[in-house]
Amino acid sequence: MRFKFVHAADLHLDTPFRGVPADSGLTGTFQQATFRAFSRIVDVCLREHVAFLVLAGDLFDAKDRSVRARLALRRELDRLHMAGIQTFIVHGNHDPLSGDTGALGLPDSVKVFGADWEEVEVRREGRVLCRVQGISYPEAELRENLSARFRRTAPDFTVGLLHANLGGVEGHANYAPCTVEDLAARGLDYWALGHVHTRAEYVLAGGAVAVYPGNPQGRHVNEPGERGCMLVEVEEGRTRRRFVPVDRVRWHRLEVGLTGLGSLDGLVAAVTEQVDASCPDELEGHAVRLTLTGRGPLHRELSRPEALGQLEAELREQLALRHPPVLLESLRDASRPELDLETVRLAGGFSGTLLAEAEALVTEPEALAALWAEDAELRALGQRLRRLGVDALESPRPELVEQAGWQVVEQLHEEDVA
């Protein structure tokens, strides 16, 4: 029997967005973005006439779910209920069962799995269409391999709904850890996973699949690009999967090269061109981290005190006036001096030695850390900055050492030429 369902995860309803200033004109757009993304997931379910929706944990951003988030969830699930579409939910580390006050009632068509493994039959016209298994986190931290509790009980197509870290993905807490082999051993057909925010698919032995749809709305610059849900079509026990973007605000990491640019207005034009090419009009907004790369005369200009900050402020103001508006999260300078550094290295002398020392520190983290720890003035400066509320570096950043080497060599070169 042929049917479709939608797999989504990590809604993080009402999440605070990192890198969005409180006084930004885009604050309201960002505050609504997770709600709008979930509403678009429901739109996909209705448009595609799916049999059910599975939500694989972290529906809410925090254990103490906000009233606004709970009411938004109820409103969207009501839309599915009215259309005869079932919803299956497990809770994860951000929204464990212990945070549920019981103050929000859900439609009868919604099944929330508890702290013990359960299986539910999905029926159509009196026949079993498929089976959905799931288990929720009772508390925020859960180190048990929950996949071991799942098992095939019948020949019907079976979905396993699980919030877990498959394969120890870095950047995500290792909750409910499991391996590809663990999932394959349980004999299910489709693992609807949550927890990891980057979209990924794993083909298991026997033809089953395990899927992370990623989160439907990026929350910061480390979650760039399209975000959405997975539309799954099942026929003869096999699946066809299609990713559907639903994000309303999109994060980007963009690079603009200084090579060939000789003026600040030319640089602004290059930034505008890159933003135009990368930020589609159909979204409600964009957030961008810009990094300047390459080599050119503007590197020296932007190395002057406050120059980069002034350029950042100017670009932020211009981009915010666009339609849709673009928030400049930050402007980073990774460009290099116009001076040919390789020639400096080969020439030796003081400048060549300085470059070699700086690069050696970059490639030897232990030596760099030792230099930082041994310098009493650096430690004292860091302590003073922290007392003033400034986020001082706890450890040296290799890229700053490298850039400092470039700047000193460039300045020495200019003095020699003069």
Secondary structure as GFF3:
##gff-version 3
##sequence-region A 1 418
A	DSSP	beta_strand	3	8	.	.	.	ID=ss1
A	DSSP	alpha_helix	27	48	.	.	.	ID=ss2
A	DSSP	beta_strand	52	56	.	.	.	ID=ss3
A	DSSP	alpha_helix	67	82	.	.	.	ID=ss4
A	DSSP	beta_strand	86	90	.	.	.	ID=ss5
A	DSSP	three_ten_helix	97	99	.	.	.	ID=ss6
A	DSSP	beta_strand	110	112	.	.	.	ID=ss7
A	DSSP	beta_strand	118	124	.	.	.	ID=ss8
A	DSSP	beta_strand	127	134	.	.	.	ID=ss9
A	DSSP	three_ten_helix	146	149	.	.	.	ID=ss10
A	DSSP	beta_strand	158	163	.	.	.	ID=ss11
A	DSSP	alpha_helix	180	185	.	.	.	ID=ss12
A	DSSP	beta_strand	190	194	.	.	.	ID=ss13
A	DSSP	beta_strand	200	203	.	.	.	ID=ss14
A	DSSP	beta_strand	209	212	.	.	.	ID=ss15
A	DSSP	beta_strand	228	235	.	.	.	ID=ss16
A	DSSP	beta_strand	238	245	.	.	.	ID=ss17
A	DSSP	beta_strand	249	257	.	.	.	ID=ss18
A	DSSP	alpha_helix	264	278	.	.	.	ID=ss19
A	DSSP	beta_strand	285	293	.	.	.	ID=ss20
A	DSSP	alpha_helix	298	302	.	.	.	ID=ss21
A	DSSP	alpha_helix	307	320	.	.	.	ID=ss22
A	DSSP	beta_strand	326	333	.	.	.	ID=ss23
A	DSSP	alpha_helix	341	347	.	.	.	ID=ss24
A	DSSP	alpha_helix	349	363	.	.	.	ID=ss25
A	DSSP	alpha_helix	365	374	.	.	.	ID=ss26
A	DSSP	alpha_helix	376	387	.	.	.	ID=ss27
A	DSSP	alpha_helix	398	417	.	.	.	ID=ss28
###
